[in-house]
Amino acid sequence: MFNIRKAVAARSHTTLLLLLIAMAFAAVAVGVALVTPGEGTVATLLARGSNPDEVTVHTDAVKFKTQGPTDVVVVTQTWQPGGHSGWHSHPGLVLFALREGTLSVFDRNCNAREITAGEAFTEPVGEPMEVKNYGTVPAVAYFAFVLAPGELGRIDEPNPGCEIP
């Protein structure tokens, strides 16, 4: 015998599932549309290596510890005058050293920090940032990433609402 309640309930569940799938696709499409790609910058992978061991280093000046295997990635990046990275974050430790030029590094609160040749810093993990070269000469930096095995060093992020000229 045909049960109308079961048929209506099954149709309602199917409709709800299709609606949720459509909303998920829309959210992904909006997220992709909000990503701010960089321009005028080129990164070059210099090396990537895997370390199968846990690492513990404790000196007077440095304390560093991993919880299992890691990948170490070394990259150089050049920003042409006016070039910018696009909003992004990093999932692991990033050590940054600027070899040439000057860069402005913006945080999620639109605050800028100027980095000049010879300066270094540690980039914040998981925090959105934008890097721009306002100078008249190319800026060249070197990065060392410590990441989970196979992890990418960059995650594209939407602009948090900063108006950066």
KEMI-196520 format. One line per field, with one value per residue: residue in one letter; residue number from 1; x, y, z of N, C-alpha, C, O, CB in turn. Coordinates in Angstrom, 3 decimals. Glycine has a CB too. Example, Ala and Ser with C-alpha at 12.3 -4.5 7.8 and 13.67 -1.06 7.14 Angstrom:
<sites>
rest: (A; S)
nr: (1; 2)
nc1: (13.190; 12.850)
nc2: (-5.690; -2.250)
nc3: (7.800; 7.080)
cac1: (12.300; 13.670)
cac2: (-4.500; -1.060)
cac3: (7.800; 7.140)
cc1: (13.200; 12.900)
cc2: (-3.300; 0.030)
cc3: (7.800; 7.870)
oc1: (14.236; 13.409)
oc2: (-3.319; 1.138)
oc3: (8.465; 8.039)
cbc1: (11.308; 14.084)
cbc2: (-4.473; -0.598)
cbc3: (9.046; 5.725)
</sites>
This chain:
<sites>
rest: (M; F; N; I; R; K; A; V; A; A; R; S; H; T; T; L; L; L; L; L; I; A; M; A; F; A; A; V; A; V; G; V; A; L; V; T; P; G; E; G; T; V; A; T; L; L; A; R; G; S; N; P; D; E; V; T; V; H; T; D; A; V; K; F; K; T; Q; G; P; T; D; V; V; V; V; T; Q; T; W; Q; P; G; G; H; S; G; W; H; S; H; P; G; L; V; L; F; A; L; R; E; G; T; L; S; V; F; D; R; N; C; N; A; R; E; I; T; A; G; E; A; F; T; E; P; V; G; E; P; M; E; V; K; N; Y; G; T; V; P; A; V; A; Y; F; A; F; V; L; A; P; G; E; L; G; R; I; D; E; P; N; P; G; C; E; I; P)
nr: (1; 2; 3; 4; 5; 6; 7; 8; 9; 10; 11; 12; 13; 14; 15; 16; 17; 18; 19; 20; 21; 22; 23; 24; 25; 26; 27; 28; 29; 30; 31; 32; 33; 34; 35; 36; 37; 38; 39; 40; 41; 42; 43; 44; 45; 46; 47; 48; 49; 50; 51; 52; 53; 54; 55; 56; 57; 58; 59; 60; 61; 62; 63; 64; 65; 66; 67; 68; 69; 70; 71; 72; 73; 74; 75; 76; 77; 78; 79; 80; 81; 82; 83; 84; 85; 86; 87; 88; 89; 90; 91; 92; 93; 94; 95; 96; 97; 98; 99; 100; 101; 102; 103; 104; 105; 106; 107; 108; 109; 110; 111; 112; 113; 114; 115; 116; 117; 118; 119; 120; 121; 122; 123; 124; 125; 126; 127; 128; 129; 130; 131; 132; 133; 134; 135; 136; 137; 138; 139; 140; 141; 142; 143; 144; 145; 146; 147; 148; 149; 150; 151; 152; 153; 154; 155; 156; 157; 158; 159; 160; 161; 162; 163; 164; 165)
nc1: (0.842; 0.485; 2.148; 1.486; 2.617; 5.265; 6.204; 6.056; 7.807; 10.218; 10.557; 10.841; 13.262; 15.020; 14.760; 15.738; 18.388; 19.340; 19.104; 20.957; 23.329; 23.416; 23.713; 26.216; 27.871; 27.475; 28.604; 31.296; 31.829; 31.500; 33.526; 35.794; 35.559; 36.109; 38.770; 41.941; 44.045; 47.597; 49.853; 52.501; 54.573; 56.825; 57.414; 59.949; 60.631; 63.213; 64.118; 62.807; 62.412; 62.015; 61.678; 61.802; 61.772; 60.969; 61.750; 63.745; 64.995; 66.734; 68.132; 69.865; 68.819; 66.944; 64.033; 62.653; 60.389; 59.070; 56.217; 56.480; 56.972; 58.159; 58.075; 60.542; 60.697; 62.188; 62.145; 62.451; 61.347; 60.283; 59.194; 58.027; 58.230; 55.314; 54.130; 52.263; 51.368; 48.807; 46.079; 46.802; 47.600; 49.629; 50.131; 52.051; 55.246; 57.060; 60.020; 61.394; 63.438; 64.559; 66.282; 66.765; 65.537; 62.380; 59.530; 56.030; 54.138; 50.969; 48.584; 45.629; 44.167; 44.639; 46.975; 50.229; 53.545; 56.801; 59.378; 62.798; 65.710; 67.865; 66.519; 64.669; 61.958; 59.488; 56.765; 53.306; 51.425; 48.612; 47.426; 45.890; 47.531; 48.936; 51.329; 53.223; 55.084; 56.031; 58.132; 60.701; 62.329; 62.910; 61.937; 63.465; 63.094; 63.790; 62.487; 61.936; 60.061; 58.433; 56.588; 53.682; 53.940; 53.753; 52.088; 50.843; 52.492; 51.135; 48.000; 45.342; 43.501; 40.532; 40.230; 40.306; 38.904; 40.476; 41.636; 43.962; 46.198)
nc2: (-1.162; 2.237; 4.780; 7.925; 9.788; 8.857; 9.142; 11.952; 12.785; 11.614; 12.977; 15.565; 15.342; 14.812; 17.182; 19.013; 18.086; 18.562; 21.345; 22.054; 21.155; 22.849; 25.300; 24.931; 24.791; 27.408; 28.880; 28.118; 29.138; 31.909; 32.297; 31.740; 33.812; 35.988; 35.798; 37.331; 37.626; 37.817; 40.049; 40.902; 39.611; 36.923; 33.655; 31.290; 27.945; 26.714; 24.514; 21.484; 19.430; 16.395; 15.638; 12.924; 12.746; 13.747; 17.004; 18.660; 21.520; 23.339; 26.146; 28.893; 31.076; 30.088; 28.134; 25.307; 22.980; 20.069; 17.982; 15.266; 14.127; 16.532; 18.855; 20.788; 23.766; 25.829; 28.987; 31.583; 34.880; 37.455; 40.753; 43.003; 46.619; 48.014; 45.529; 42.917; 40.492; 39.441; 38.631; 36.325; 33.422; 31.404; 27.957; 26.972; 27.366; 30.207; 31.568; 34.605; 36.572; 39.613; 40.403; 42.370; 45.672; 47.136; 46.310; 46.469; 45.108; 44.052; 43.543; 41.730; 43.773; 45.943; 47.274; 48.414; 47.204; 48.114; 46.570; 46.400; 45.901; 43.428; 42.977; 40.665; 38.445; 36.511; 35.045; 35.291; 32.424; 31.244; 33.758; 36.235; 38.098; 40.711; 41.591; 44.208; 45.952; 49.112; 50.461; 51.630; 49.822; 46.291; 43.974; 41.462; 38.409; 35.747; 32.682; 30.294; 27.555; 25.567; 22.814; 20.653; 17.298; 17.291; 19.491; 22.583; 25.738; 28.141; 29.743; 31.007; 33.944; 35.892; 39.475; 41.207; 43.543; 45.730; 48.744; 49.020; 51.000)
nc3: (0.000; -0.731; 0.973; 1.796; 3.598; 3.952; 1.342; 0.965; 2.989; 2.110; -0.291; 0.707; 2.125; 0.007; -1.468; 0.429; 0.675; -1.954; -1.978; 0.020; -1.176; -3.422; -2.095; -0.940; -3.221; -4.156; -2.064; -2.286; -4.844; -4.372; -2.481; -4.055; -5.870; -4.236; -3.602; -3.724; -6.183; -6.699; -8.476; -10.724; -9.479; -8.908; -7.887; -7.094; -6.679; -4.806; -3.362; -1.952; 0.754; 2.652; 6.065; 8.056; 10.794; 14.215; 15.427; 17.754; 19.026; 21.287; 22.324; 23.887; 22.513; 20.672; 20.398; 19.164; 17.928; 16.448; 15.818; 14.723; 11.291; 8.839; 6.086; 4.500; 2.819; 0.437; -0.980; -3.420; -4.034; -6.204; -6.370; -8.650; -9.140; -7.813; -7.766; -6.133; -3.593; -3.308; -1.136; 1.402; 3.433; 5.643; 6.394; 8.060; 9.734; 8.679; 7.675; 6.819; 4.733; 3.465; 0.636; -1.326; -2.037; -0.922; 0.990; 1.737; 4.267; 4.904; 7.497; 8.689; 9.831; 8.332; 8.891; 8.113; 7.731; 7.157; 5.392; 4.896; 2.772; 4.019; 6.357; 8.395; 9.218; 11.029; 9.588; 10.444; 11.423; 9.744; 9.568; 7.633; 5.053; 3.013; 0.622; -0.685; -3.185; -3.115; -4.042; -6.396; -7.494; -8.116; -5.528; -3.671; -2.053; 0.314; 1.457; 4.029; 4.625; 7.077; 7.049; 7.312; 6.046; 2.533; 2.447; 1.103; 0.861; 0.801; 1.266; -0.427; 0.349; 1.083; 0.678; 3.694; 3.906; 3.523; 2.031; -0.158; -1.790)
cac1: (0.000; 1.226; 2.089; 1.682; 3.533; 6.643; 6.552; 6.272; 9.020; 11.355; 10.723; 11.340; 14.677; 15.735; 14.773; 16.647; 19.740; 19.695; 19.251; 22.231; 24.405; 23.449; 24.265; 27.651; 28.514; 27.422; 29.590; 32.615; 31.954; 31.697; 34.857; 36.772; 35.439; 36.651; 40.210; 42.628; 45.298; 48.690; 50.352; 53.802; 55.464; 57.115; 58.100; 60.699; 60.977; 64.639; 64.291; 61.817; 62.908; 61.214; 62.380; 60.911; 61.929; 60.629; 62.904; 63.734; 66.178; 66.594; 69.350; 69.507; 68.095; 65.942; 63.338; 61.938; 60.031; 58.010; 55.556; 56.425; 57.662; 57.891; 58.738; 61.185; 60.585; 62.933; 61.616; 62.781; 60.243; 60.599; 58.075; 58.358; 57.608; 53.854; 53.671; 51.734; 51.206; 47.429; 45.852; 47.116; 48.105; 50.531; 49.726; 53.175; 56.282; 57.734; 61.109; 61.453; 64.553; 64.517; 67.635; 66.842; 64.320; 61.544; 58.169; 55.053; 53.388; 49.717; 47.900; 44.168; 43.608; 45.079; 48.198; 51.375; 54.890; 57.758; 60.558; 63.841; 66.768; 68.663; 65.659; 64.031; 60.904; 58.728; 55.394; 52.331; 50.740; 47.167; 46.950; 45.898; 48.460; 49.168; 52.673; 53.276; 56.298; 55.758; 59.404; 60.983; 63.198; 62.378; 62.235; 63.759; 63.079; 63.973; 61.615; 62.067; 58.809; 58.395; 55.191; 53.301; 54.309; 52.901; 51.242; 51.221; 52.955; 50.307; 46.551; 44.715; 42.509; 39.828; 40.604; 39.499; 38.253; 41.495; 41.789; 45.408; 46.408)
cac2: (0.000; 3.478; 5.611; 9.306; 10.454; 8.455; 9.731; 13.390; 12.909; 11.282; 14.084; 16.706; 15.090; 14.970; 18.609; 19.636; 17.696; 19.302; 22.737; 22.163; 21.005; 24.091; 26.353; 24.673; 25.220; 28.871; 29.377; 27.913; 30.093; 33.232; 32.291; 31.835; 35.143; 36.965; 35.645; 38.440; 37.125; 38.763; 40.327; 41.548; 38.880; 35.557; 32.823; 30.166; 26.909; 26.378; 23.153; 20.936; 18.178; 15.788; 15.188; 11.940; 12.720; 14.895; 17.865; 19.472; 22.358; 24.288; 26.874; 30.097; 32.024; 29.462; 26.922; 24.843; 21.578; 19.562; 16.787; 14.311; 14.490; 17.835; 19.226; 22.090; 24.321; 27.070; 29.702; 32.989; 35.577; 38.806; 41.654; 44.163; 47.817; 47.950; 44.153; 42.534; 39.044; 38.992; 38.228; 34.911; 33.038; 30.258; 26.960; 26.536; 28.337; 30.835; 32.482; 35.509; 37.509; 40.453; 40.612; 43.627; 46.456; 47.436; 45.791; 46.779; 43.910; 44.449; 42.502; 41.694; 45.024; 46.967; 47.911; 48.101; 47.163; 48.222; 45.710; 46.853; 44.926; 43.052; 42.650; 39.346; 38.267; 35.269; 35.356; 34.675; 31.235; 31.341; 35.146; 36.814; 39.192; 41.179; 42.159; 45.052; 46.711; 50.494; 51.043; 51.813; 48.717; 45.000; 43.494; 40.031; 37.803; 34.307; 32.100; 28.893; 27.087; 24.270; 22.446; 19.243; 16.625; 17.474; 20.683; 23.751; 26.810; 29.346; 29.593; 32.249; 34.475; 37.078; 40.736; 41.398; 44.851; 46.768; 49.447; 49.224; 51.596)
cac3: (0.000; -0.871; 2.167; 1.374; 4.521; 3.629; 0.050; 1.184; 3.792; 1.243; -1.241; 1.474; 2.392; -1.257; -1.763; 1.379; 0.295; -3.163; -1.595; 0.736; -2.164; -4.197; -1.235; -0.787; -4.469; -4.189; -1.102; -2.885; -5.948; -3.791; -1.889; -5.128; -6.441; -3.305; -3.487; -4.374; -6.737; -6.810; -9.817; -10.707; -8.582; -9.343; -6.889; -7.647; -5.710; -4.830; -2.846; -1.016; 1.310; 3.715; 7.256; 8.659; 12.247; 15.045; 15.643; 18.966; 19.157; 22.387; 22.680; 24.643; 21.664; 19.805; 20.819; 17.978; 18.078; 15.583; 16.332; 13.636; 10.055; 8.239; 4.845; 4.495; 1.473; 0.290; -2.141; -3.606; -4.683; -6.653; -6.632; -9.460; -8.589; -7.918; -7.635; -4.816; -3.425; -3.117; 0.250; 1.606; 4.745; 5.611; 7.381; 8.887; 10.046; 7.538; 7.984; 5.674; 4.705; 2.269; 0.125; -2.078; -2.143; 0.233; 0.870; 2.776; 4.642; 5.532; 8.258; 8.521; 10.334; 7.366; 9.359; 7.261; 8.294; 6.066; 5.505; 3.969; 2.485; 5.185; 7.489; 8.382; 10.215; 10.978; 9.197; 11.343; 10.918; 9.625; 9.560; 6.281; 4.811; 1.642; 0.527; -1.875; -3.458; -3.503; -4.475; -7.820; -7.916; -7.675; -4.177; -3.731; -0.720; 0.460; 2.471; 4.423; 5.208; 7.744; 6.809; 7.403; 4.797; 1.363; 2.553; 0.324; 1.731; 0.673; 1.172; -0.881; 1.291; 0.619; 1.290; 4.906; 3.875; 3.454; 0.763; -0.330; -3.124)
cc1: (0.898; 1.037; 2.458; 2.649; 4.988; 7.085; 6.853; 7.570; 10.264; 11.624; 11.283; 12.829; 15.518; 15.846; 15.743; 18.099; 20.200; 19.916; 20.586; 23.420; 24.539; 24.056; 25.776; 28.405; 28.539; 28.459; 31.005; 32.833; 32.196; 33.088; 35.936; 36.744; 36.077; 38.162; 40.882; 43.975; 46.359; 49.006; 51.683; 54.783; 55.624; 57.880; 58.779; 61.039; 62.449; 64.881; 63.103; 62.362; 62.035; 62.114; 61.452; 60.892; 61.282; 61.906; 62.706; 65.064; 65.898; 67.967; 68.923; 68.617; 66.931; 65.350; 62.452; 61.648; 58.927; 57.405; 55.372; 57.153; 57.252; 58.545; 59.359; 61.210; 61.330; 62.541; 62.262; 61.616; 60.683; 59.305; 58.601; 57.754; 56.091; 53.286; 53.180; 51.405; 49.772; 47.282; 46.056; 47.498; 49.010; 50.132; 50.848; 54.146; 56.912; 58.783; 61.385; 62.669; 64.500; 65.940; 67.784; 65.496; 63.638; 60.152; 57.316; 54.226; 52.165; 49.107; 46.390; 43.478; 44.045; 46.303; 49.357; 52.664; 55.846; 58.988; 61.570; 64.908; 67.615; 67.832; 65.031; 62.908; 60.272; 57.288; 54.415; 51.613; 49.234; 46.595; 47.005; 46.857; 48.518; 50.526; 52.752; 54.599; 55.901; 57.011; 59.525; 61.918; 62.567; 62.802; 62.394; 63.858; 63.357; 63.110; 62.077; 60.769; 59.066; 56.923; 54.940; 53.627; 53.266; 52.065; 51.773; 51.583; 52.077; 48.837; 45.994; 43.614; 41.764; 40.374; 39.716; 38.823; 39.232; 41.507; 43.261; 45.639; 47.480)
cc2: (1.239; 4.341; 7.040; 10.054; 10.135; 9.079; 11.221; 13.601; 12.633; 12.421; 15.309; 16.560; 15.286; 16.444; 19.338; 19.326; 18.462; 20.786; 22.958; 22.048; 22.286; 25.227; 26.169; 25.114; 26.747; 29.467; 29.231; 28.921; 31.501; 33.322; 32.429; 33.231; 36.197; 36.864; 36.765; 37.961; 38.224; 39.050; 41.051; 40.892; 37.453; 34.844; 31.660; 29.197; 26.567; 24.952; 22.785; 19.598; 17.699; 15.343; 14.212; 11.961; 13.917; 15.688; 18.628; 20.196; 23.346; 24.868; 28.068; 31.023; 31.409; 28.233; 26.518; 23.367; 21.233; 18.329; 15.802; 14.824; 15.875; 17.911; 20.592; 22.555; 25.643; 27.695; 31.070; 33.624; 36.992; 39.553; 42.794; 45.405; 47.797; 46.556; 43.856; 41.050; 38.565; 38.545; 36.724; 34.684; 31.825; 29.269; 26.498; 27.680; 28.874; 31.799; 33.285; 36.406; 38.281; 40.787; 41.973; 44.333; 46.705; 46.899; 46.321; 45.531; 44.362; 43.275; 42.618; 42.959; 46.222; 47.734; 47.465; 48.121; 47.221; 47.377; 46.198; 45.770; 44.695; 42.716; 41.274; 39.345; 36.905; 35.635; 34.634; 33.500; 31.493; 32.741; 35.704; 38.001; 39.510; 41.848; 42.945; 45.799; 48.096; 51.169; 51.159; 50.740; 47.403; 44.694; 41.981; 39.484; 36.310; 33.844; 30.691; 28.532; 25.772; 23.884; 20.981; 18.581; 16.840; 18.735; 21.805; 24.885; 28.042; 28.969; 30.941; 32.646; 35.633; 38.326; 40.954; 42.763; 46.010; 47.407; 49.804; 49.793; 50.863)
cc3: (0.000; 0.371; 1.789; 2.285; 4.212; 2.314; 0.197; 1.968; 2.945; 0.259; -0.522; 1.775; 1.132; -1.624; -0.855; 1.022; -0.941; -2.859; -0.869; -0.214; -2.981; -3.386; -1.051; -2.040; -4.564; -3.250; -1.647; -4.002; -5.419; -3.181; -2.937; -5.728; -5.538; -3.131; -4.273; -4.910; -6.802; -8.269; -9.694; -9.762; -9.076; -8.232; -7.597; -6.523; -5.872; -4.361; -1.971; -0.551; 2.447; 4.849; 7.979; 10.188; 12.935; 15.263; 16.936; 19.033; 20.267; 22.679; 23.516; 23.823; 20.886; 20.479; 19.658; 18.140; 17.086; 16.244; 15.190; 12.407; 9.556; 6.869; 5.059; 3.044; 1.447; -1.047; -2.213; -4.348; -5.014; -6.932; -7.493; -8.806; -8.856; -7.756; -6.223; -4.800; -3.541; -1.672; 0.377; 3.066; 4.560; 6.704; 8.306; 9.114; 8.759; 8.075; 6.723; 5.806; 3.393; 1.846; -0.542; -2.031; -0.813; -0.029; 2.013; 3.013; 5.432; 6.285; 8.060; 9.015; 9.495; 7.839; 8.482; 8.076; 7.117; 6.369; 4.473; 3.822; 3.736; 6.406; 7.289; 9.407; 10.041; 10.652; 10.114; 10.687; 10.900; 9.589; 8.142; 6.185; 3.324; 1.642; -0.776; -1.954; -3.966; -4.055; -5.985; -8.369; -7.465; -6.238; -4.266; -2.312; -0.815; 1.621; 2.790; 5.146; 5.938; 7.784; 7.131; 6.061; 3.692; 1.359; 1.663; 1.269; 1.735; 0.565; 0.729; 0.070; 0.652; 1.319; 2.520; 4.977; 3.824; 2.067; 0.642; -1.727; -3.904)
oc1: (1.938; -0.093; 3.618; 3.428; 5.841; 8.234; 7.818; 8.347; 11.258; 12.775; 12.116; 13.578; 16.603; 16.908; 16.496; 18.949; 21.325; 20.816; 21.268; 24.406; 25.652; 24.825; 26.522; 29.460; 29.535; 29.121; 31.826; 33.912; 33.027; 33.764; 36.903; 37.794; 36.548; 38.772; 40.437; 44.947; 46.043; 48.499; 51.958; 55.722; 54.685; 58.865; 58.258; 61.660; 62.883; 65.745; 62.481; 62.726; 61.391; 63.171; 60.404; 60.084; 61.072; 63.004; 61.633; 66.125; 64.933; 68.848; 67.740; 67.747; 66.021; 66.064; 61.600; 62.545; 57.976; 58.015; 54.253; 57.862; 56.140; 59.444; 58.776; 61.677; 61.138; 62.591; 62.587; 60.977; 61.362; 58.428; 59.537; 56.844; 55.653; 52.072; 53.626; 51.192; 49.538; 48.258; 45.551; 47.692; 49.136; 49.824; 50.614; 53.888; 57.256; 58.474; 61.590; 62.915; 64.406; 66.704; 68.793; 64.446; 64.214; 59.640; 57.810; 53.676; 52.292; 49.105; 45.923; 42.324; 43.849; 46.645; 49.466; 52.844; 55.706; 59.562; 61.228; 64.999; 68.023; 68.369; 64.885; 62.906; 60.489; 56.666; 54.661; 51.235; 48.653; 45.373; 48.058; 46.975; 48.188; 50.847; 52.400; 55.159; 55.484; 56.957; 58.606; 62.259; 61.770; 63.876; 61.562; 64.595; 63.188; 63.010; 62.557; 60.426; 59.843; 56.114; 55.870; 53.592; 52.073; 51.396; 52.981; 51.032; 52.248; 48.469; 46.158; 42.869; 42.303; 40.916; 38.492; 38.230; 38.849; 41.403; 43.741; 45.318; 47.779)
oc2: (1.267; 4.607; 7.327; 10.876; 11.022; 9.503; 11.708; 14.499; 13.350; 12.781; 16.022; 17.533; 15.863; 16.903; 20.195; 20.216; 18.960; 21.409; 23.951; 22.769; 22.759; 26.028; 27.147; 25.740; 27.316; 30.447; 30.134; 29.505; 32.222; 34.336; 33.163; 33.781; 37.217; 37.769; 37.109; 37.898; 39.406; 38.389; 41.721; 41.535; 36.850; 35.363; 31.116; 29.580; 26.175; 24.257; 23.638; 18.744; 18.497; 14.751; 14.629; 11.269; 14.963; 15.130; 19.175; 19.574; 24.107; 24.188; 28.227; 31.691; 32.130; 27.408; 27.291; 22.584; 21.993; 17.716; 15.540; 15.828; 16.334; 17.137; 21.452; 21.841; 26.486; 27.050; 31.658; 32.987; 37.649; 39.056; 43.484; 45.271; 47.589; 46.404; 44.465; 40.431; 37.395; 38.126; 35.946; 35.631; 31.291; 29.682; 25.719; 28.820; 28.106; 32.723; 32.703; 36.952; 37.679; 41.380; 42.654; 43.691; 46.517; 47.013; 46.585; 44.957; 44.974; 42.148; 43.505; 43.205; 47.371; 48.756; 46.287; 48.939; 46.445; 47.455; 46.387; 44.849; 45.637; 42.220; 40.792; 40.141; 36.228; 36.434; 33.498; 33.579; 31.906; 32.897; 35.654; 38.800; 38.672; 42.598; 42.435; 46.221; 48.241; 52.321; 50.839; 50.744; 47.396; 45.097; 41.298; 40.009; 35.691; 34.522; 29.977; 29.140; 24.946; 24.527; 20.178; 19.254; 16.607; 19.026; 21.960; 24.977; 28.913; 28.017; 31.930; 31.792; 36.295; 38.238; 40.891; 43.106; 47.156; 46.715; 50.758; 49.151; 51.233)
oc3: (0.657; 0.779; 1.494; 1.803; 4.209; 2.190; -0.393; 1.645; 3.058; 0.010; -1.083; 1.692; 1.190; -2.045; -1.317; 1.064; -0.976; -3.423; -1.124; -0.067; -3.210; -3.916; -1.010; -1.938; -5.012; -3.593; -1.483; -4.100; -5.972; -3.351; -2.733; -6.061; -6.042; -2.562; -5.368; -4.159; -6.942; -9.175; -8.699; -9.291; -9.595; -7.707; -8.571; -5.531; -6.955; -4.895; -1.339; -1.359; 3.127; 4.631; 8.472; 10.807; 12.321; 15.284; 17.188; 19.089; 20.199; 23.206; 23.816; 24.382; 20.478; 21.050; 19.217; 18.452; 16.903; 17.121; 14.750; 12.467; 9.817; 6.542; 5.719; 2.157; 2.323; -2.094; -1.182; -5.185; -4.224; -7.639; -7.090; -7.988; -9.988; -7.619; -5.250; -5.843; -3.844; -1.049; -0.432; 3.828; 3.458; 7.822; 9.230; 8.727; 7.861; 8.827; 5.658; 6.882; 2.323; 2.607; -0.358; -1.990; 0.259; -1.143; 3.109; 2.074; 6.492; 5.790; 7.345; 8.663; 9.890; 7.244; 8.142; 8.979; 6.171; 7.455; 3.306; 4.634; 4.416; 7.396; 6.166; 10.346; 9.036; 11.352; 10.517; 9.518; 11.903; 9.579; 7.506; 7.114; 2.484; 2.564; -1.840; -0.943; -5.115; -4.488; -6.739; -9.552; -6.527; -5.792; -4.863; -1.477; -1.866; 2.643; 1.910; 6.160; 5.459; 8.453; 7.210; 5.030; 3.884; 0.368; 1.488; 2.366; 2.588; -0.124; 1.444; 0.553; -0.235; 2.421; 2.405; 6.000; 4.058; 1.054; 1.255; -2.727; -5.039)
cbc1: (-0.963; 0.781; 3.033; 0.353; 3.214; 6.762; 5.413; 5.064; 8.969; 11.091; 9.372; 10.553; 14.872; 15.028; 13.375; 16.337; 19.809; 18.601; 18.073; 22.325; 24.135; 22.040; 23.557; 27.909; 27.780; 26.020; 29.461; 32.762; 30.694; 30.617; 35.074; 36.503; 33.973; 35.988; 40.671; 42.818; 45.062; 49.926; 49.331; 53.648; 54.927; 57.931; 57.103; 61.990; 60.086; 65.430; 65.615; 60.380; 64.336; 60.399; 62.792; 61.297; 63.392; 59.983; 63.115; 63.488; 66.535; 65.981; 70.166; 70.769; 69.048; 66.559; 62.504; 62.752; 59.585; 58.551; 54.190; 54.993; 57.384; 58.399; 57.746; 62.637; 59.089; 64.480; 60.071; 64.137; 58.976; 61.501; 57.432; 57.844; 58.254; 53.423; 54.785; 50.476; 51.745; 47.054; 44.428; 48.264; 46.934; 52.008; 49.161; 53.896; 57.356; 56.712; 62.394; 60.159; 65.919; 63.699; 67.999; 67.269; 63.375; 61.507; 58.166; 54.146; 54.274; 48.732; 48.260; 43.597; 44.017; 43.952; 48.470; 51.467; 55.129; 58.155; 60.196; 64.480; 67.661; 69.606; 64.564; 65.064; 59.838; 58.828; 55.144; 51.315; 51.076; 46.561; 47.794; 44.481; 49.859; 48.030; 53.781; 52.112; 57.206; 55.218; 60.543; 61.587; 64.645; 62.849; 61.104; 65.076; 61.728; 65.478; 60.145; 63.351; 57.709; 59.048; 54.807; 51.771; 54.491; 52.008; 51.162; 50.083; 54.317; 50.735; 45.916; 44.160; 43.183; 38.312; 40.472; 40.363; 37.372; 42.880; 40.866; 46.213; 46.787)
cbc2: (-0.010; 4.237; 5.067; 10.028; 10.057; 6.916; 9.517; 14.025; 11.948; 9.962; 14.429; 16.855; 13.670; 14.191; 19.199; 19.163; 16.188; 19.139; 23.174; 21.087; 19.791; 24.472; 26.354; 23.173; 24.621; 29.372; 28.633; 26.469; 30.069; 33.534; 31.029; 30.774; 35.477; 36.810; 34.248; 39.624; 36.542; 38.236; 41.170; 42.978; 38.897; 35.547; 32.300; 30.652; 25.641; 27.352; 23.024; 20.783; 18.339; 14.597; 16.400; 10.583; 12.670; 14.457; 18.837; 18.601; 23.086; 23.611; 27.325; 30.842; 32.647; 29.079; 27.141; 25.110; 21.272; 19.228; 17.134; 13.991; 13.451; 18.975; 19.231; 22.034; 24.508; 26.825; 29.829; 33.175; 35.587; 38.779; 42.189; 43.990; 49.092; 48.495; 43.192; 43.368; 38.631; 37.833; 38.630; 34.451; 32.729; 30.709; 25.780; 25.351; 27.707; 31.578; 31.715; 36.353; 36.771; 41.753; 39.514; 43.372; 45.782; 48.961; 44.243; 47.996; 42.907; 44.984; 42.596; 40.501; 45.233; 47.944; 47.573; 49.097; 45.871; 49.693; 44.181; 48.184; 45.411; 44.153; 43.723; 38.209; 39.377; 34.468; 34.968; 35.710; 29.983; 30.630; 36.027; 37.257; 38.846; 42.167; 41.041; 46.043; 45.970; 51.286; 50.223; 53.183; 48.873; 43.877; 43.898; 39.761; 38.050; 33.937; 32.097; 28.647; 26.913; 24.314; 22.732; 19.081; 15.130; 16.328; 21.160; 24.173; 27.200; 30.177; 29.122; 32.102; 34.929; 36.937; 41.920; 41.213; 45.005; 46.189; 50.731; 47.878; 53.068)
cbc3: (1.215; -2.132; 3.279; 1.333; 5.947; 3.551; -0.962; 1.945; 4.991; 0.476; -1.927; 2.779; 2.940; -2.381; -1.620; 2.803; 0.040; -4.224; -0.707; 1.817; -3.099; -4.658; 0.139; -0.504; -5.691; -3.814; 0.233; -3.423; -6.828; -2.729; -1.097; -6.211; -6.685; -1.979; -3.997; -3.391; -8.128; -6.095; -10.640; -10.342; -7.132; -10.678; -5.804; -8.367; -5.892; -3.961; -2.048; -1.681; 1.787; 3.180; 8.185; 8.196; 12.601; 16.411; 14.455; 20.253; 17.813; 23.660; 21.401; 25.084; 20.700; 18.447; 22.149; 16.679; 19.529; 14.151; 16.990; 13.293; 8.980; 9.148; 3.631; 5.121; 1.049; 0.374; -2.071; -4.386; -3.782; -7.913; -5.295; -10.921; -9.198; -9.230; -8.009; -4.460; -2.102; -4.111; 0.720; 0.658; 5.745; 5.789; 6.680; 8.239; 10.952; 6.605; 8.478; 5.562; 4.867; 2.523; -0.860; -3.548; -3.057; 0.525; 0.862; 2.379; 5.480; 4.485; 9.759; 9.249; 11.783; 7.094; 10.848; 6.087; 9.182; 5.831; 5.283; 4.461; 1.306; 5.526; 7.669; 8.682; 10.104; 12.330; 7.726; 11.800; 11.787; 10.725; 10.522; 5.883; 5.344; 1.143; 0.588; -1.880; -4.493; -2.308; -3.949; -8.055; -7.328; -8.617; -3.143; -4.522; -0.022; 0.688; 2.003; 5.344; 4.116; 9.207; 5.360; 7.766; 5.049; 1.237; 4.015; -0.633; 1.342; -0.555; 2.545; -2.305; 2.610; 0.866; 0.273; 6.123; 5.073; 3.793; 0.680; -0.125; -2.999)
</sites>
